[in-house]
C-alpha cells in the first residue's frame, strides 16, 4: 500500500488507485497522514476541514468521514479514535513524504553521482504541489509550507551534487527555468553563477549577479547574502577555486546571519570571549548553547549562527554547519553520516572517508588540529551525537546547540532564556514597524505576553502582521488569547510552535528508557489544571504518584526542556507549552483520567483548607456539615496552621479555577468542590480575598442546589452574605441571608443559624434598619441560650442597634452580657473590644471614674494580646478622660501615645482632635488656663 500526499491525494493498493470518496474525506486522510501515528485533536481537524463555516454538528460529521475512510482504506492502514482525537496507524515507509525524507537522508555522505541519483529519486515522488486536489492555497500554505521548503532544499542539494559531478552545462538551462519561478532563492542563484562560470559564460554570471541584486532590493529591501557576495568577488578575480570542488577548499557553510536578531548581548559577549580564547589556543574545546527553559523556539540556533558570523574571521580555515536532527520529524543523523559531511566539508574525498566511526572521528580530529575551523553543531539530541566531531588539540572550536544542557560534554555551559520584555518588543517592531507599535502599545504588550516572549512565536506573529499591513495588532491579540486556537495562530510557512513542541515530546515517547516514556505521559496530565505553576506535592497529585516518583518524572521533563524548575520543588510550564499540554491532554486523556486529576487536586486543597479551619475556629458551624461528608485527606506537617494558609496563598487563582473545572466533572469531584469552598471560609476571612471567595462560593452553591444538599446550600448562602457585604454588594448580602436563615433553621443547624442571624443583624445595622435588625439579633440570643451556645456575638450585635437608637441602658446591659460570655470561654479579643466599648459608653455618660477603670482593663488585655495599635488607641482615649478628671500630668503621655497612633493610621480627624486635647493638657500641666470647657 502507498499513501501519496506529494501531489493529488491517493491511496494505491495492489498497483491500483483506491476510490476515497469526497474531497473533504481525502483532506482528512491527508491531514492524518502528515502526522501519521500521532493523535490529532478533533478540534484541530474540524478547524482545518471547515475554516470558513463549521457544520451544525461538526463532531458527528467528522465521525461519518472517519467511518467512510475506515471502509475505504486497505488493511495495512487504520484510523483509531480516542475520545476527542484521531490517529492514522500506518507504516511510515508507506507514505511518500516519509520515503522522500528517507531518500534525502540516504544521500548524505555519498559520492556526488550517487547523491544526485538518490536525491533525484526523492524529487520524482513529487507529482505536483502537496495535497493539490484537496486543499485550498491558504490551507496548503498552512499545512505544507515546510514540505515545499524541503523539496526546494532537496532540489538545491541535487543541483550541487550535479555541479560537483561536472554537469554544469546540463544545469544552466534547468537553473534558468527554476530562477524564473524563484528569483530570490540564493541557493539556486549561487549554483547558476558557478555553472555559468564553468561553461565559460563569465559575463552572463556577472549580469546575473547584478540582476539578482536589483531583484532582492526590490522584493525584500535586502542585499545579497555572504555566499553570493563571495561568489561575485571570486568571478571578478577569476578565482581558480570556482572551476572545481577541489579537496582542501575552505568551507563556508554558515547559514545567513539572522536578519531580525535582537538582544542577547551578554550571551554574545560571553561566547565571543570563549571563542576568541579558543582561536588563540587558550581555552577549552567546546562552547555549548542551551536554553534555561529548555524549550524549542527560544533562539539557540539563531544565537549560534549570529555569533559564528561575528567570529568567522578568527577561523580562517572555514566554518562547518551541521544540523544533526536531534529533534524533529526526521530521524537523528547517525554519527558516521555526520562525520562524513564534516570530512567532505574539510576537503576529504568520499572514497577516502573511513567507514568505521572511530577511524572517521580520528581523521576529523587530526584535520581540525592543523587548522582553525569553527563547527556549528545544531539541534543535538545528546552528547554521544557529537563526541566524534569535537575538536581536540589546536585552535578549532565548536558551538553546540541542544534542547538539553549536555552535562556529559566537557564544555562551557551557556543557558538561554526567553527574551526580556524590551527585547521582545524590539523584535516585534522589526516586523510590525514602529508606527503600529506606537499606535497600540497595550495590544503589542498583550500579544507578546500571549506568546511568552518566545522568539520563534514572536517571529511567526510578526510575519503575520507584516503580511497583513491593514490588520491592527489588537486583531491578532484576539486570535491568540484563546487557548484553543493559540497554537493554530503560531504556524506560518514551515514555522510551527506545535510542531517543535511535538518533536520534544516525541523524543521522550520514542525513547527506550521507561522513565522517558512515563515523563511523556505525565506531560499530558500537567495540561489538565488551569495554571502553569505547580509545586511538587500538587504535581504528584496531578500525576497520581508519590512525591519521590513524581520528582523523578518531573526532573526528566526538565531535562527534556518541557518543564522549568524556578526553585527546588517548584515547577512551571511556559505558557505556550501549557497550551500545548492542554491540547494534547484534551485529545488523548479519557474523561475518567481528566476527572481524576481534578479530583485529586481538589481533595488536596480541601484537606489543607479544612485543617486550617479546624485549627483556627473549633466552633465553626460548618463542621456540622463536614461530619461524615468530606474525605479526610492527610495533611503534611509543613502545611498545618499558618503555614497551610501561606500554602493556600501560593495556590492563588488556581483554587478558583479548580472549582470552575470541577463543576463539570463527576459527582465525587463536584462534592469535593463543595468541601473545598466550605473549608476555605477561614482562609477567606484571614486573607480577605473576597472576589475569589465569591466566585468559589457561587460555583459551590450551584452544585449544592443540583445535589439537593440543603445544609450546604444554607452554609454557602451564609458565606455569600459575608463575601457580598465585604465586596460592597449589601443588597445582595441581604438576599443571601434571607434565603440562608430559614434553610439553616429547617436543617436544625443551630450554630450556622446563629452565625447567620448575627451577621444579618449587623448588616441591617449598617443599613439603618434597626427594628428589623433587633428582631434578628434578639432571636439569635434566644437561640444561643436555648442551645447552650456562646451568646457574646449576639449580645454585641444587639448592643449596636441600641446604641444607634440611643438606648444606653439596654446597650450597656447587652455589652455586660457579651463581656461575661466572652470571659467564660476565654475569648480575650472580644473581651478587650467590649471593655473598650463600655469605657466609651461610661465616658459619654460622664461616669469618668468607671471610664478610667474600663479603659485600663481594655489596655491590659490588649497588652497581653500584643495588639499594640489597639492598645495605643485606648491609651489615647484614656488620656482624654484623665484630662477631664483634672489630671493633666497623667493625661499628657497618654495623649501623646494616642496621637502617634492616629498619625500612623492616617486618621486626620482624630489627629486634629488629639493635638487640641494634648495642647490643653500641656497647658494645664504647666499651670496655664486649660482653655477647654467640657
C-alpha positions in Angstrom: 0.0 0.0 0.0 1.1 3.6 -0.7 -0.3 6.8 0.7 0.6 9.6 -1.8 0.4 13.2 -0.5 3.1 14.8 -2.7 0.6 15.8 -5.4 -3.1 14.7 -5.6 -4.0 12.6 -2.5 -4.1 9.0 -3.5 -4.1 5.5 -1.9 -2.5 2.8 -4.1 -3.1 -0.8 -3.2 -2.1 -3.8 -5.3 -1.0 -1.4 -8.0 -4.4 0.3 -8.3 -5.6 3.7 -7.1 -8.3 3.2 -4.4 -11.5 5.3 -4.6 -11.6 7.5 -1.5 -14.8 9.5 -2.0 -15.3 13.2 -1.4 -12.7 15.9 -1.3 -13.2 16.6 2.4 -12.7 12.9 3.3 -9.4 12.9 1.3 -8.4 16.1 3.0 -9.0 14.4 6.4 -6.8 11.5 5.3 -4.1 13.9 4.2 -4.1 15.7 7.5 -3.9 12.5 9.4 -1.2 11.2 7.0 1.0 14.3 7.5 1.1 13.5 11.2 0.9 9.7 10.9 0.8 7.6 14.0 0.2 10.8 16.1 -3.1 11.7 17.8 -4.6 14.9 16.3 -7.2 16.7 18.4 -10.7 16.7 16.9 -11.0 20.5 17.4 -7.9 21.0 15.1 -9.3 18.6 12.5 -12.6 20.5 12.5 -10.8 23.8 12.2 -8.8 22.6 9.2 -11.7 20.9 7.4 -14.1 23.8 7.8 -12.1 27.0 8.1 -14.9 29.3 7.0 -18.2 27.7 8.1 -18.4 24.9 10.6 -21.4 22.5 10.1 -24.1 22.3 12.7 -22.8 19.0 14.1 -19.0 19.0 13.3 -18.1 16.1 15.6 -20.8 13.9 14.1 -19.8 14.8 10.6 -16.2 14.1 11.4 -17.2 10.7 12.7 -19.0 10.0 9.4 -15.9 10.9 7.4 -13.7 8.6 9.6 -16.2 5.8 9.2 -16.1 6.1 5.4 -12.3 6.2 5.3 -12.0 3.1 7.5 -14.1 1.2 5.0 -12.1 2.5 2.0 -8.6 2.0 3.4 -6.7 -1.3 2.9 -5.9 -3.5 5.8 -2.4 -2.1 6.1 -3.7 1.2 7.5 -6.4 2.1 10.0 -7.8 5.1 11.8 -8.2 4.9 15.6 -10.2 7.3 17.6 -9.7 8.1 21.3 -12.3 10.4 22.8 -11.5 13.8 21.2 -8.9 12.9 18.6 -8.0 10.5 15.7 -4.8 8.9 14.5 -3.8 7.2 11.3 -1.9 4.0 12.1 0.4 3.1 9.2 3.9 2.0 8.3 5.7 5.3 7.7 7.5 3.7 4.7 4.1 3.5 3.0 3.8 7.3 2.9 5.6 9.2 0.1 6.5 12.1 2.4 8.5 9.7 4.6 10.1 8.0 1.6 11.1 11.4 0.3 12.8 12.2 3.6 14.4 8.8 3.9 16.0 9.2 0.4 17.4 12.6 1.4 18.9 11.0 4.5 20.4 8.2 2.4 22.1 10.7 0.1 24.1 12.2 2.9 27.8 11.4 2.7 27.6 9.7 -0.7 29.7 10.5 -3.7 28.4 13.2 -6.0 26.9 10.9 -8.6 25.2 8.6 -6.1 24.0 11.6 -4.1 22.4 13.1 -7.3 20.7 9.8 -8.1 19.2 9.4 -4.6 18.0 13.0 -4.5 16.6 12.6 -8.0 14.5 9.6 -6.8 13.3 11.7 -3.9 12.2 14.5 -6.1 10.4 12.2 -8.5 8.0 11.3 -5.7 6.6 14.8 -6.2 3.7 14.7 -8.7 2.7 18.3 -8.1 2.1 20.6 -5.2 1.3 18.6 -2.0 -2.4 18.0 -1.4 -3.1 19.7 -4.7 -6.6 18.3 -5.2 -7.9 18.7 -1.7 -6.5 21.8 -0.1 -7.0 25.5 -0.9 -3.9 27.6 -1.5 -4.2 29.1 2.0 -4.7 25.7 3.7 -1.9 24.1 1.7 0.3 27.0 2.8 -0.5 26.3 6.4 0.0 22.5 6.2 2.7 22.1 3.6 4.9 25.2 3.6 7.6 23.2 5.4 7.3 20.4 2.9 7.7 22.8 0.0 10.8 24.2 1.6 12.2 20.6 2.0 11.5 20.0 -1.7 13.4 23.1 -2.8 16.3 22.3 -0.4 16.5 18.8 -1.9 16.5 20.3 -5.3 19.4 22.5 -4.4 21.2 19.6 -2.9 20.8 17.6 -6.1 22.0 20.5 -8.2 25.1 21.0 -6.1 25.8 17.3 -6.4 25.5 17.6 -10.2 27.9 20.6 -10.1 30.3 18.5 -8.1 29.9 15.7 -10.7 30.9 18.1 -13.5 27.4 18.5 -15.1 27.5 22.3 -15.3 26.4 22.5 -19.0 23.2 20.4 -18.3 22.4 22.6 -15.2 22.4 26.0 -16.9 19.0 25.7 -18.7 17.4 23.9 -15.8 18.5 26.6 -13.4 17.3 29.3 -15.8 13.8 27.9 -15.6 14.0 27.5 -11.8 15.1 31.0 -11.2 12.2 32.3 -13.3 10.0 30.9 -10.6 12.3 31.5 -7.6 14.3 34.6 -8.5 15.4 35.4 -4.9 16.4 31.9 -3.8 20.1 32.4 -3.1 21.0 28.7 -3.2 19.8 28.5 -6.9 21.5 31.8 -7.7 24.8 30.5 -6.3 24.6 27.3 -8.3 23.8 29.1 -11.6 26.7 31.5 -11.1 29.1 28.7 -10.7 27.6 26.7 -13.6 27.7 29.8 -15.9 31.3 30.5 -15.0 32.4 26.9 -15.5 30.9 26.8 -19.0 32.8 30.0 -19.9 29.9 32.5 -19.6 31.7 34.8 -17.1 29.9 37.9 -18.4 26.5 36.3 -18.0 27.4 35.3 -14.5 28.2 38.9 -13.6 25.0 40.1 -15.2 23.0 37.6 -13.2 24.6 38.9 -10.0 23.6 42.5 -10.9 20.0 41.4 -11.7 19.8 39.4 -8.5 20.9 42.4 -6.5 18.1 44.5 -8.1 15.5 41.8 -7.6 16.5 41.3 -3.9 16.4 45.0 -3.2 13.1 45.5 -4.9 11.3 42.5 -3.3 12.9 42.2 0.1 14.8 45.5 0.6 17.9 43.5 1.4 21.4 43.0 0.0 22.6 39.5 -1.2 23.9 37.2 1.5 27.6 36.5 2.1 27.7 33.5 -0.3 26.6 35.5 -3.3 28.9 38.4 -2.4 31.9 36.0 -2.1 31.0 34.4 -5.5 30.8 37.8 -7.2 34.3 38.7 -5.9 35.6 35.3 -7.0 34.2 35.7 -10.5 35.6 39.2 -10.8 39.0 37.8 -9.7 38.8 34.7 -11.8 39.4 32.6 -8.7 40.5 29.1 -9.9 38.6 27.6 -7.0 35.4 28.2 -9.0 36.4 25.6 -11.6 36.4 22.6 -9.3 35.1 21.4 -5.9 38.7 20.7 -5.0 39.9 18.9 -1.8 41.1 21.3 0.8 38.7 24.1 -0.2 37.8 26.4 2.6 34.2 25.5 3.8 31.8 28.5 4.3 28.7 26.6 5.4 27.1 29.0 7.8 23.5 29.9 7.1 22.8 33.6 6.6 23.0 35.6 9.8 19.5 36.2 11.3 18.1 39.4 9.8 15.9 40.1 12.8 18.3 39.3 15.6 17.8 41.3 18.9 19.2 41.4 22.4 21.3 38.6 23.9 24.3 40.9 24.3 25.6 39.3 27.5 25.4 35.9 25.9 27.1 37.2 22.7 29.9 38.7 24.7 30.4 35.5 26.7 30.5 33.3 23.6 32.8 35.7 21.7 35.2 35.8 24.6 35.3 32.0 24.8 35.7 31.5 21.1 38.4 34.2 20.8 40.3 32.5 23.6 39.9 29.2 21.8 41.1 30.6 18.5 44.2 31.8 20.3 44.7 28.3 21.8 44.0 29.3 25.5 40.5 27.8 26.2 38.6 24.5 26.4 37.4 22.8 23.2 33.6 23.3 23.2 31.0 26.0 23.9 27.5 24.7 24.5 24.5 26.8 23.9 21.4 25.5 25.7 18.1 27.1 26.9 17.4 27.7 30.6 13.8 26.9 29.9 14.8 24.1 27.7 12.1 24.8 25.2 12.2 24.8 21.5 12.0 28.1 19.7 14.0 30.0 22.3 16.6 31.1 19.7 19.6 28.8 20.3 20.3 28.3 16.6 19.9 32.0 15.9 22.3 32.9 18.6 24.9 30.3 17.5 24.8 31.5 13.9 24.9 35.2 14.8 28.0 34.6 17.0 29.6 32.4 14.4 29.3 35.1 11.8 30.8 37.6 14.2 33.9 35.5 14.9 34.3 33.9 11.5 37.4 35.9 10.8 39.1 34.2 13.8 38.7 30.9 12.0 40.3 31.5 8.5 40.2 27.8 7.6 36.5 27.7 7.4 33.2 27.2 9.2 31.2 24.0 9.1 27.4 23.9 9.9 25.7 20.6 10.6 22.0 20.1 11.6 22.2 16.8 13.5 18.3 16.5 13.5 18.2 15.6 17.2 14.6 16.8 17.4 12.1 16.9 14.6 10.2 14.8 12.1 13.4 13.3 10.5 15.5 10.6 12.2 18.5 11.9 14.1 21.6 11.9 11.9 23.9 8.9 12.6 27.4 9.8 13.8 29.1 8.2 10.8 26.9 10.3 8.5 27.7 13.5 10.4 31.4 12.7 10.2 31.1 12.1 6.5 29.5 15.5 5.9 32.2 17.2 8.1 35.1 15.4 6.4 33.7 16.2 3.0 33.4 19.8 4.0 37.0 19.7 5.2 38.1 18.6 1.7 38.3 14.8 2.2 37.1 12.9 -0.9 34.2 10.5 -0.3 36.3 7.5 -1.2 38.8 8.4 1.5 36.4 8.7 4.3 36.7 5.7 6.7 33.7 3.5 7.1 34.4 2.9 10.8 33.1 5.8 13.0 36.1 5.7 15.3 38.5 6.0 12.4 36.4 8.7 10.8 36.4 10.6 14.1 40.2 10.3 14.5 40.6 11.6 10.9 38.3 14.5 11.6 40.2 15.5 14.8 43.6 15.2 13.0 42.5 17.7 10.3 40.9 20.1 12.8 44.1 20.0 14.9 46.0 21.5 12.0 43.5 24.2 11.1 41.4 27.0 12.7 37.9 25.8 11.9 34.6 26.7 13.6 32.0 24.0 13.8 28.4 24.8 14.5 26.7 21.6 15.5 23.0 22.4 15.7 20.0 20.5 17.1 21.9 17.9 19.1 20.0 15.2 21.0 22.8 14.1 23.3 26.5 14.2 23.9 27.1 10.9 22.0 25.9 12.5 18.8 28.8 15.0 18.8 31.7 13.2 20.5 33.5 12.3 17.3 33.0 15.8 15.8 34.5 17.9 18.5 38.0 19.5 18.1 40.7 18.2 20.4 44.2 19.8 20.1 44.7 23.0 18.1 42.7 26.2 17.7 39.5 24.9 16.1 36.3 25.3 18.1 32.6 24.2 18.2 29.3 25.7 19.1 26.8 23.0 20.0 23.1 23.8 20.4 20.7 21.4 22.1 17.4 21.3 24.0 19.3 19.8 26.9 22.3 21.1 28.8 24.6 18.2 27.6 26.3 17.7 31.0 28.3 14.9 29.5 30.4 17.3 27.5 33.5 19.0 29.0 32.2 22.3 27.9 31.4 25.9 28.9 27.6 25.8 29.5 25.6 28.8 28.5 21.9 28.8 29.3 19.4 30.7 27.2 16.1 32.1 28.4 13.2 33.8 26.6 13.5 37.4 25.6 13.1 40.3 28.1 10.0 42.5 27.6 12.1 45.2 25.9 13.9 42.7 23.6 10.6 41.0 22.7 9.1 44.4 21.8 12.2 45.3 19.7 11.8 42.0 17.8 8.1 42.5 17.1 8.8 46.1 16.0 11.1 44.8 13.3 8.1 43.1 11.7 5.2 45.4 12.6 7.0 48.7 12.3 7.4 51.5 14.9 4.2 53.2 13.9 1.9 50.2 14.6 3.7 49.6 17.9 3.3 53.2 19.0 -0.3 53.2 18.0 -1.2 50.1 20.1 1.3 49.7 22.9 -1.1 47.8 25.1 -2.1 45.4 22.4 1.6 44.8 21.5 2.3 44.0 25.1 -0.7 41.7 25.3 0.5 39.9 22.1 4.0 39.4 23.5 2.6 38.1 26.8 0.4 35.7 24.9 3.4 34.1 23.3 5.5 34.2 26.5 8.3 36.3 24.9 9.4 33.2 22.9 11.4 34.3 19.9 10.0 31.8 17.4 6.5 32.7 18.4 7.2 36.4 18.1 8.7 35.9 14.6 5.6 33.9 13.5 3.2 36.6 14.8 5.4 39.3 13.4 5.5 37.7 10.0 1.7 37.5 10.1 1.5 41.2 10.9 4.0 42.1 8.2 1.9 40.2 5.6 -1.3 41.9 6.8 -0.4 45.6 7.0 -4.1 46.6 7.4 -4.5 44.4 10.5 -4.4 46.2 13.8 -2.3 44.4 16.4 -5.4 44.0 18.5 -6.9 41.9 15.8 -4.2 39.3 16.2 -4.4 39.6 20.0 -8.0 38.4 19.9 -6.9 35.3 18.0 -4.0 34.2 20.3 -5.6 34.8 23.7 -8.0 31.8 23.2 -6.0 28.8 24.4 -7.9 26.5 22.0 -6.7 28.4 18.9 -3.5 30.0 20.1 -1.2 27.3 18.6 -3.1 27.4 15.3 -2.1 31.1 15.0 1.5 30.3 15.7 2.1 28.4 12.5 3.3 30.0 9.3 5.4 29.0 6.3 7.0 25.9 7.8 7.4 27.5 11.2 5.1 25.9 13.8 5.2 26.1 17.6 3.1 23.0 17.8 5.5 21.0 15.6 8.6 22.0 17.5 7.0 21.2 20.8 5.7 17.9 19.5 9.2 16.9 18.4 10.4 17.3 22.0 7.5 15.2 23.3 8.0 12.5 20.6 11.7 12.3 21.6 10.6 11.0 25.0 7.9 8.8 23.6 10.3 7.1 21.3 12.9 6.6 24.0 13.8 3.1 25.2 14.1 4.5 28.8 10.8 3.8 30.6 11.3 6.9 32.7 11.3 9.0 29.5 8.1 7.3 28.3 6.5 7.9 31.7 7.5 11.5 31.6 5.8 11.9 28.2 2.6 10.6 29.7 3.0 12.8 32.7 3.4 15.9 30.5 -0.2 15.5 29.2 -1.6 15.5 32.7 0.2 18.7 33.5 -2.0 20.3 31.0 -5.2 19.4 32.8 -5.3 22.0 35.7 -5.7 25.6 34.7 -2.4 27.4 35.6 1.1 26.6 34.6 2.8 26.6 38.0 2.8 23.5 40.3 4.6 22.7 43.5 5.9 19.1 43.9 3.0 18.0 46.2 0.5 19.4 43.7 2.2 17.9 40.7 2.4 14.5 42.5 -1.4 14.6 42.9 -1.9 15.6 39.3 0.2 12.6 38.2 -1.3 10.2 40.7 2.2 9.4 42.1 4.0 9.6 45.4 6.3 12.6 45.7 9.6 10.7 45.2 8.4 9.1 41.9 6.8 12.3 40.7 10.0 14.2 41.3 12.0 11.7 39.2 9.5 12.1 36.3 9.2 15.9 36.6 13.0 16.3 36.6 13.2 14.2 33.4 10.7 16.7 31.8 13.0 19.4 33.0 16.0 17.6 31.3 13.9 17.3 28.2 13.3 21.1 28.3 9.5 20.6 28.5 9.3 22.0 32.1 11.1 24.6 34.2 12.1 24.4 37.8 12.4 28.0 39.1 13.3 26.7 42.6 13.7 23.3 44.3 10.3 21.6 44.5 8.6 24.1 42.2 7.8 23.5 38.5 6.4 25.7 35.7 5.3 25.2 32.2 5.9 28.1 29.8 2.6 29.5 28.7 2.8 28.1 25.2 4.0 24.7 26.5 1.0 24.7 28.8 -1.3 25.4 25.9 0.3 22.5 24.0 0.0 20.2 27.0 -3.7 21.2 27.4 -4.3 20.4 23.7 -2.6 17.0 23.9 -4.5 16.2 27.1 -7.9 17.1 25.6 -7.1 14.8 22.7 -5.5 11.8 24.5 -6.9 11.6 28.0 -10.2 9.8 28.8 -12.9 11.6 30.7 -12.1 9.4 33.7 -8.4 10.3 33.6 -9.2 14.0 33.3 -11.7 14.0 36.2 -9.2 12.0 38.3 -6.6 14.8 38.0 -9.1 17.4 39.1 -10.5 15.2 41.9 -7.0 14.5 43.4 -6.1 18.2 43.4 -9.5 19.2 44.9 -9.0 16.7 47.7 -5.6 18.0 48.5 -6.6 21.7 48.7 -9.8 20.8 50.6 -7.8 18.8 53.2 -5.4 21.7 53.8 -8.3 24.2 54.0 -10.3 22.1 56.5 -7.2 21.6 58.6 -6.6 25.3 58.8 -10.3 25.9 59.6 -10.4 23.4 62.4 -7.2 24.8 63.9 -8.4 28.4 63.9 -12.1 28.1 64.6 -13.1 25.0 66.7 -16.7 26.2 66.9 -17.1 26.6 63.2 -20.7 25.8 62.2 -19.7 24.1 59.0 -18.2 21.2 61.0 -21.8 20.0 61.3 -21.8 19.6 57.5 -18.4 18.1 57.3 -19.1 15.2 59.7 -19.3 12.1 57.5 -19.3 14.1 54.3 -15.8 15.1 53.3 -12.8 12.9 52.8 -10.2 13.1 55.5 -7.0 13.5 53.4 -3.6 13.6 55.1 -2.0 17.0 55.5 1.8 17.2 55.7 3.1 18.8 58.9 4.6 21.7 57.0 1.1 22.6 55.7 -0.6 22.9 59.0 -1.7 26.1 60.8 -0.4 29.4 59.4 1.9 27.5 57.0 -1.2 25.9 55.5 -2.7 29.4 54.9 0.5 30.6 53.3 0.5 27.5 51.1 -3.1 28.3 50.0 -1.9 31.8 49.3 0.6 30.5 46.8 -2.1 28.5 45.1 -3.9 31.8 44.4 -6.2 31.8 41.4 -5.8 28.0 41.0 -8.3 27.5 43.8 -11.0 29.3 41.9 -10.0 27.8 38.6 -10.2 24.3 40.1 -13.7 24.9 41.4 -14.7 26.1 37.9 -13.2 23.0 36.3 -14.5 20.6 39.0 -18.2 21.6 38.5 -18.1 19.9 35.0 -16.7 16.6 36.4 -18.4 13.7 38.1 -20.4 13.5 41.3 -17.3 12.8 43.5 -15.3 15.7 42.2 -18.3 18.0 42.5 -18.8 17.0 46.1 -15.1 17.8 46.6 -15.6 21.3 45.2 -18.4 21.7 47.8 -16.0 20.7 50.5 -13.2 22.9 49.2 -15.5 26.0 49.0 -16.9 25.4 52.5 -13.4 24.6 54.0 -11.9 27.8 52.7 -14.0 30.1 54.8 -11.3 30.7 57.5 -8.8 31.3 54.7 -11.1 33.8 53.0 -11.5 35.8 56.2 -7.9 35.8 57.2 -6.8 36.9 53.7 -9.9 39.0 52.8 -9.9 37.6 49.2 -13.5 38.5 48.6 -13.7 38.4 44.8 -12.3 34.9 44.6 -14.3 33.8 47.6 -17.4 35.0 45.8 -16.7 33.0 42.7 -15.9 29.8 44.5 -19.0 30.0 46.7 -21.2 30.8 43.7 -20.0 27.7 41.9 -20.4 25.5 45.0 -23.9 26.9 45.6 -24.9 25.8 42.1 -23.6 22.3 42.9 -25.3 22.2 46.3 -28.6 23.1 44.7 -28.2 20.5 42.0 -27.4 17.9 44.6 -30.4 19.0 46.8 -28.0 19.5 49.8 -29.9 22.0 51.8 -27.4 22.3 54.6 -24.5 23.0 52.2 -26.8 25.4 50.4 -27.6 27.3 53.6 -24.0 27.4 54.7 -22.8 28.7 51.3 -25.6 31.3 51.2 -24.5 32.5 54.7 -20.9 32.7 53.4 -22.1 34.6 50.3 -23.8 37.1 52.6 -20.5 38.0 54.2 -18.5 37.9 50.9 -21.0 40.2 49.2 -21.2 42.6 52.1 -17.4 43.0 52.1 -17.4 43.4 48.4 -19.9 46.3 48.6 -23.0 44.4 47.4 -25.0 44.9 50.6 -28.4 44.3 48.9 -27.0 41.0 47.6 -25.9 40.1 51.1 -29.4 40.8 52.4 -30.9 38.5 49.8 -28.4 35.7 50.6 -29.2 35.8 54.4 -32.9 35.9 53.7 -32.5 32.6 51.9 -29.9 31.1 54.3 -31.6 31.6 57.7 -34.8 29.6 57.0 -32.7 26.8 55.3 -30.4 26.5 58.3 -33.3 26.5 60.7 -35.0 23.8 58.7 -31.8 21.7 58.8 -31.6 22.3 62.6 -28.0 23.7 62.2 -28.1 25.8 65.3 -24.5 27.1 65.1 -24.8 28.1 61.5 -28.2 29.7 62.0 -26.9 31.7 65.0 -23.9 32.9 62.9 -26.2 33.9 60.1 -28.6 35.7 62.4 -25.8 37.7 64.0 -24.2 38.6 60.6 -27.5 39.6 59.1 -28.4 41.7 62.1 -25.1 43.5 61.7 -25.7 44.2 58.0 -29.2 45.6 58.9 -27.5 47.9 61.4 -25.3 49.3 58.6 -28.4 49.9 56.5 -30.1 51.7 59.4 -32.9 49.1 59.7 -32.6 48.8 63.4 -36.1 47.4 64.3 -35.6 44.6 61.9 -32.0 44.1 63.0 -33.0 44.0 66.7 -35.6 41.3 65.9 -32.9 39.0 64.3 -30.3 39.9 66.9 -32.6 39.0 69.8 -33.7 35.9 68.0 -30.0 35.0 67.9 -29.7 35.5 71.6 -32.7 33.3 72.3 -31.3 30.6 70.0 -27.9 30.7 71.6 -29.3 30.4 75.1 -31.6 27.6 74.1 -28.8 25.6 72.5 -26.3 26.4 75.3 -24.1 28.3 72.8 -21.9 31.3 73.4 -24.0 34.5 73.3 -21.3 37.1 73.1 -21.6 37.8 69.4 -25.4 38.1 69.5 -25.3 40.5 72.5 -22.7 42.6 70.8 -24.8 43.0 67.6 -27.9 43.9 69.7 -25.9 46.5 71.6 -25.0 48.2 68.3 -28.7 48.6 67.5 -29.5 50.1 70.9 -26.5 52.4 70.5 -28.0 53.7 67.2 -31.4 54.1 68.9 -29.6 56.0 71.8 -30.9 53.5 74.4 -27.8 53.5 76.5 -29.2 51.4 79.3 -30.0 48.5 77.0 -26.8 49.0 75.2 -24.8 48.7 78.5 -26.9 45.6 79.5 -26.1 43.7 76.4 -22.4 44.8 76.5 -22.1 43.4 80.0 -23.7 40.2 78.9 -21.3 39.9 76.0 -18.4 40.6 78.3 -19.5 37.9 80.7 -19.9 35.4 77.8 -16.5 36.2 76.3 -14.7 35.8 79.6 -16.5 32.4 80.2 -14.8 31.0 77.1 -11.5 32.9 77.4 -12.0 35.0 74.3 -9.7 37.9 75.1 -10.2 39.5 71.7 -13.8 40.2 72.3 -13.2 40.9 76.0 -10.8 43.8 75.1 -13.2 45.2 72.5 -16.2 45.1 74.8 -14.2 46.7 77.6 -13.3 49.5 75.2 -17.0 49.9 74.2 -18.1 50.0 77.9 -15.4 52.6 78.6 -16.6 54.8 75.8 -20.2 54.5 76.9 -19.2 55.4 80.5 -17.3 58.5 79.2 -20.4 59.6 77.2 -22.5 59.3 80.4 -19.8 61.4 82.2 -19.0 58.4 84.5 -15.3 59.3 84.3 -14.0 57.0 87.1 -15.8 54.0 85.5 -14.4 55.0 82.1 -10.8 55.1 83.5 -11.3 51.6 85.0 -12.7 50.2 81.8 -10.1 51.7 79.6 -7.3 50.5 81.8 -8.8 47.0 81.8 -9.0 47.0 78.0 -5.4 48.3 77.7 -4.2 45.5 79.9 -5.9 42.8 77.8 -4.6 44.4 74.5 -1.2 44.3 76.1 -1.5 40.5 76.8 -2.5 40.0 73.2 0.4 42.2 71.9 -2.2 44.3 70.0 -0.1 47.5 70.2 -2.2 49.6 67.8 -5.5 48.8 69.5 -3.8 49.4 72.9 -2.4 52.8 71.8 -5.9 53.9 70.6 -7.3 53.0 74.0 -4.5 54.8 75.8 -5.3 58.0 73.8 -8.9 57.8 74.9 -7.8 57.3 78.5 -5.8 60.5 78.2 -8.9 62.4 77.3 -10.7 61.1 80.4 -7.7 61.8 82.7 -7.6 65.4 81.3 -11.3 65.8 82.1 -10.7 64.5 85.6 -8.2 67.3 86.1 -5.1 65.0 86.0 -3.1 66.7 83.1 0.3 65.2 84.2 -1.1 61.7 83.6 -3.0 62.8 80.5 -0.1 64.2 78.5 1.9 60.9 77.9 -1.4 59.0 77.2 -2.5 61.6 74.7 1.0 61.6 73.0 0.6 57.8 72.6 -2.8 58.2 71.1 -1.6 61.0 68.8 1.2 58.8 67.4 -1.3 56.0 66.7 -3.6 58.4 64.9 -0.8 59.6 62.7 0.3 56.0 61.9 -3.3 55.1 61.0 -3.7 58.2 58.8 -6.8 59.3 60.8 -6.6 63.1 60.2 -9.8 64.0 62.1 -8.6 62.0 65.2 -5.1 63.5 64.8 -6.5 67.1 64.9 -8.7 66.3 67.9 -5.9 64.8 69.9 -3.5 67.6 69.1 -6.0 70.0 70.5 -6.5 67.9 73.6 -2.7 67.5 74.1 -2.2 71.2 73.8 -4.9 71.7 76.6 -3.2 69.0 78.7 0.2 70.5 78.4 -1.1 74.0 79.2 -2.9 72.6 82.3 0.2 70.7 83.4 2.2 74.0 83.3 -0.5 75.8 85.3 -1.9 77.8 82.5 -5.7 78.1 81.8 -6.9 74.9 80.3 -8.9 76.6 77.6 -11.3 73.7 77.4 -14.9 73.8 78.7 -16.5 70.4 78.6 
